[in-house]
Amino acid sequence: MQPVYDTLWRMDRESEKIARILRRAQVIAVVGASPRPERPSNMVARYLIEQGFRVIPVRPKVSEVLDRRCYPRLEDIPESVDIVDVFRRPEACPDVARSAVAIGARVLWLQQGIVSDEAAEIAAAAGLDVVMDRCIKVAHQEMTR
C-alpha cells in the first residue's frame, strides 16, 4: 500500500501538470466531436469555446459542429493544435495518438473513461504530454475555482 503522502504528492504533481497544459493551450482539436447537443463531446467543446479556447471539431462525414468547420482527420487541420482531446473508444486511440504526433500537437488528452496505454506510449515517446481518463472540462473548472 502506498503511503498517503506519496499518493497526495502524485495528485498534486498531476494537478500542476494539467494546470500548466491548460494555461498554455489556445487551440484544442476535439476528436469525435458530435453535432448533437446532448452528447458529452458537444457539451465539452461548447464549454471550451465559452472559456475562450479555439476549438476545432474532428469527425469524418460531419461538416460542422457548434458553427465551426469540422475536419475528417487531424492531418486535415490547416493550423497548429496544442491539445488533441479524444472522445473515441480506447482501441481507436493509438491511431489518434499517431496522428497527434504527426501534426505536432503538444498534448494527447483522453477523456474520462478512456484509457489506452498504447496511445499514451506512442504520444509520450514523441514528447507529448499525456492525460488519460480525465474530463478536460472538469479539469478546467477545478483549475479556475
Beta strands, then each sheet from edge to edge (+ up, - down):
strand 1: 27-31
strand 2: 54-58
strand 3: 64-65
strand 4: 68-69
strand 5: 83-86
strand 6: 107-110
strand 7: 129-131
sheet 1: 2+ 1+ 5+ 6+ 7+
sheet 2: 3+ 4-
end
